[in-house]
């Protein structure tokens, strides 16, 4: 059945010399894998620029429920980037966030609120001029709400944050997955920050790095099969 949908490019991998498998988080169908033929060939409807991480596209697709790999009839740009491809920091953040999304958005069912959040976040990254170094931190904490493991903020004045149980505590957890008091303070500040105010979140490079490691650990604990992020080292070296 031929359908129209918008989507966000999460991942692309070469399948053969003339074909790639592209993973897209679509507005209508959720996460879907598509076979794309002849990338950048003269008569192909698909150009490599359309398959860049976090690209927002419009698609005409042949969708067969239950099929592992679907087909694309036509692919078009839905939003024209003005910042991400031309800014090394934004580009590295896009690579990191696309890997996070690829490893965390496993469901095939659509989620309108999540999709709109992702669409807005990508546009914010593309356009923002201040606080870029904090963007990924704000994104990760905000997306945890849509994924179902948002921190419980009832005791937000406590000394420690228990990463395994998602709660604040006055005492150290009996396990090893918790944030120390100084990082918990930064974590609380992050919870109160949005994209518009991320430039007001003042962090040293070391504190930002520790906070990011804590957030990644939080995702690892709450998302099955959320394996090591290959782009994390690149991102940390960029800000270090």
HELIX and SHEET records of a PDB file:
HELIX    1   1 UNK A   48  UNK A   51  5                                   4    
HELIX    2   2 UNK A   84  UNK A   86  5                                   3    
HELIX    3   3 UNK A   88  UNK A  104  1                                  17    
HELIX    4   4 UNK A  112  UNK A  127  1                                  16    
HELIX    5   5 UNK A  132  UNK A  134  5                                   3    
HELIX    6   6 UNK A  135  UNK A  147  1                                  13    
HELIX    7   7 UNK A  181  UNK A  191  1                                  11    
HELIX    8   8 UNK A  195  UNK A  200  5                                   6    
HELIX    9   9 UNK A  205  UNK A  222  1                                  18    
HELIX   10  10 UNK A  232  UNK A  239  1                                   8    
SHEET    1   A 6 UNK A   2  UNK A  16  0                                        
SHEET    2   A 6 UNK A  19  UNK A  26 -1                                        
SHEET    3   A 6 UNK A  30  UNK A  37 -1                                        
SHEET    4   A 6 UNK A  69  UNK A  77  1                                        
SHEET    5   A 6 UNK A  56  UNK A  62 -1                                        
SHEET    6   A 6 UNK A   2  UNK A  16 -1                                        
SHEET    1   B 3 UNK A 167  UNK A 169  0                                        
SHEET    2   B 3 UNK A 160  UNK A 162 -1                                        
SHEET    3   B 3 UNK A 178  UNK A 179 -1                                        
END                                                                             
